[in-house]
Amino acid sequence: MKLSLNREMVDQALERRGTNFASFVEAGRMQGKYLNEIAADLQSLTGVPFSERTFYRWVDRLEEKVS
């Protein structure tokens, strides 16, 4: 599946920091954060613009891969 340009940019920014999307989301959950808070952290960290709805879609796809 082809990733959107924004998602590719997010993945590249996370890779430069030695992590990935799944690990970033899991780390946020382990800190007791809600998905909207994790999305805000991710946007702040990467500087990549995306909507919460897009972030939720990314998380849904991640969870579909795991199950």
PLY file of the C-alpha trace (Angstrom):
ply
format ascii 1.0
element vertex 67
property float x
property float y
property float z
element edge 66
property int vertex1
property int vertex2
end_header
0.00 0.00 0.00
1.31 3.42 -1.00
1.63 5.87 1.86
0.58 9.49 1.56
3.29 12.11 1.22
2.56 13.41 4.72
2.86 9.93 6.20
6.13 9.35 4.35
7.44 12.63 5.76
6.32 11.63 9.28
8.02 8.24 8.93
11.24 9.87 7.70
11.24 12.36 10.59
10.67 9.56 13.12
13.36 7.42 11.52
15.86 10.28 11.93
14.99 10.18 15.64
15.52 6.43 15.85
11.88 5.42 16.13
8.85 4.62 13.99
5.14 5.36 13.93
4.06 2.23 15.80
6.62 2.78 18.56
5.73 6.46 18.87
2.02 5.69 19.25
2.71 2.90 21.75
5.02 5.13 23.80
2.29 7.76 23.98
-0.27 5.18 25.07
2.13 3.90 27.74
2.27 7.46 29.08
-1.52 7.40 29.37
-2.10 9.86 26.55
-5.20 9.96 24.37
-4.80 9.60 20.61
-5.49 13.29 20.03
-2.63 14.14 22.40
-0.30 11.71 20.63
-1.29 13.25 17.29
-0.47 16.73 18.59
2.90 15.50 19.92
3.68 13.86 16.59
2.79 16.95 14.62
4.86 19.12 16.93
7.84 16.76 16.78
7.85 16.24 13.01
6.50 19.59 11.80
4.36 17.71 9.28
0.79 19.00 8.94
-1.99 16.42 9.16
-5.49 16.30 10.61
-6.56 14.27 13.62
-8.81 12.32 11.30
-5.82 11.38 9.16
-3.89 10.35 12.26
-6.79 8.13 13.38
-6.78 6.50 9.93
-3.06 5.80 10.24
-3.63 4.24 13.67
-6.52 2.14 12.32
-4.31 0.80 9.53
-1.58 0.04 12.04
-4.02 -1.88 14.24
-5.37 -3.80 11.21
-1.83 -4.93 10.37
-1.29 -6.17 13.93
-4.49 -8.20 14.13
0 1
1 2
2 3
3 4
4 5
5 6
6 7
7 8
8 9
9 10
10 11
11 12
12 13
13 14
14 15
15 16
16 17
17 18
18 19
19 20
20 21
21 22
22 23
23 24
24 25
25 26
26 27
27 28
28 29
29 30
30 31
31 32
32 33
33 34
34 35
35 36
36 37
37 38
38 39
39 40
40 41
41 42
42 43
43 44
44 45
45 46
46 47
47 48
48 49
49 50
50 51
51 52
52 53
53 54
54 55
55 56
56 57
57 58
58 59
59 60
60 61
61 62
62 63
63 64
64 65
65 66
